[in-house]
Amino acid sequence: MSSARPPAMRAEVPTDAPADAPAEPPAATVPVPAGWSGYVPGGALRLIELPLDTRTPGACREFARSTLAGVGRSVPRDAVDSVMVVVGELVTDSYLAAATTVQVGIDLRQDDVVVTVHDDRPQEWRGPDRRNDTREMLLDALTVLHESFADEGGTVHVARLLLAVA
């Protein structure tokens, strides 16, 4: 077992304010595809930004797990496991695409979890010919929707996972 510590967290921005706080728009936002114009963060959005190295996917999986554990409501174990796998796969994709930083967002809403991974990968690593078929099949199996798109700073991956109905 490695004694190496995961990279330090650079930023974690909660958007849920105390009940006595003045009403303001959420401080944290995540980029979403154009077709998601109706997307509204669920009030439990958490963000983290990390430098990318071989330890980052594990640190981001732990961030996802601890975020879902700390929201004050029960999240099914299989949903937590699925979110951790999706986060790990998307962050690994960023690492393999030569990105140097990654921002991960976990947004627990009423019936789903929206995961965003925003990286700074170089332009030449943004094409569809860089897709990994195995990763795509895994994402298809775990998510109800996943999309990738380029923005001015890199590539954004967005995935939506449904919570199990009890």
N, C-alpha and C positions, 0 to 999 in steps of 0.2 A: 504494500500500500504506500502510495506516495505521500510524503509529508509536505508537498508543495501546497501553498495556500492559494485559493482562488483569487482572481484579480479584485481589487478594491472597487466597491460601488462608487460611481461618480455622482449619480443623481437618482433620487427616488422622489417622485412628485405625486402626492396624493391629491385627488380632486374632490374628495368628500370633505366638506367643511363642518365644523361643530354647529349644533342647532342654533346657537346664538350669534353665529357669524352673519354679516350682511350678505344678502343675495347677490352673487356675482357669477359671471360665466366661468366655467371650469378653467383653471389655470393651465392644465395639461391637455394637449390635443394630440391626436395621431393622424397622419395622412391616411386617407382611404381612397379607394378607386372612385372614379367619376360616377359610376352606377350606384354608389352607396350614398347618394345625397341625403337619404333619410336616416342615416346612421346617427344615433344620439348616444354618447357615452353614458354608461349606466351608473355613474356616481362612485364606482369603486375602481376607477382606472388608476393603475400604478405604472410608472415608467422607470426604467433603469438604462443607463448608458455605460458601456464598458469598452475598453480596448479589446481587440480580438487577438486571442492566442489559443493554444490547444486546450486551455482550462475554461475558456469562456462558455462553451455549450453547457458544461456541467454547472457552472455558476448561474447561468440563465435558467436552467431546469430548476435549480434550488430556489431561485427568485420566484418562479411561477408557482412552485409548491407552497412556499411561505406566504405568497400573496393570497392564494386561494384559502389557505388555512387561517389567515388573519382578517377575513372580511366580516366576521361576526355572524355568519350563517353557514349551515351545513352544505357542503358541496360533495356530491357522490364521489367515492374513491376512484371509480373508473373514469370519471370526468377529469379528476386531478391527474391521473396517470396519462390520459390522452393528451391533455394540455402540455404536460411535461415532455412527452414524445414529440409533439408538434413543435414546441419551442426549440428543443434540441436539434431537430432536423433543419429547421429554418436558420438557426444560428450557425450550424455546421455548414450549410450551403453558403452563407455569407463568408465564413472563414475560408472555405475552398475556393471562393471567387475572388480572393485577394483583397477583401475589404480590411480596413484597419480598425474601424469602430463599428459598434452595433448598438441600436436603441431597441429595447424590447418593451412592449406594452401589453399588459394583461388587463382586460376590462370584463369584469363579471357583471352581467346584466341579469334581468329576471329569469330568462329561459335559456340563455346561452353565454358563452365566453368568447370574446373576440381577442385574438392574438395578433399583434403587429410586430414585425421585425423590420427595422429601417437600417440600412447599411450604406457605406460610402464606397462600394465597389467601383472599380474603374469602368469606364464606358464599354471597353471591349469585352467585359464579362457580363453584359446585360442581355445578350441575345437569347432567343429560345433554343438555339443549338447548344446552350450550356446547361440545359435541364437534365436532371437525373431521373430516368424512368422509374427506378425503384422508389426513390423519394416521393415522386408524384403519386404512385400507387398507394403508398402509405398515407399520404395526406388525403387522397381520395377516400380511403377507408375510414379515417378518423374525423374528417370535417364534413360539414354540409356545404361549405363554400371555401375556396381558397383562390387567391389571385395574387399576381405579382405585377408591378408596374414600376417604371422609372420615374423619378422626379429629379429636380435640379441637383440634389445632393447625393443621389445613388439609387438604390433599389429598395422598394417597399414590398413586403410580403404581408398579406392580411389573410387570416384564417378564422372561420367561425365554427365553433363546436357547440352542439346542443347539449344541454344538461339533461340527464335522465329524468323521466317523469316518474315520481314515486307512487 
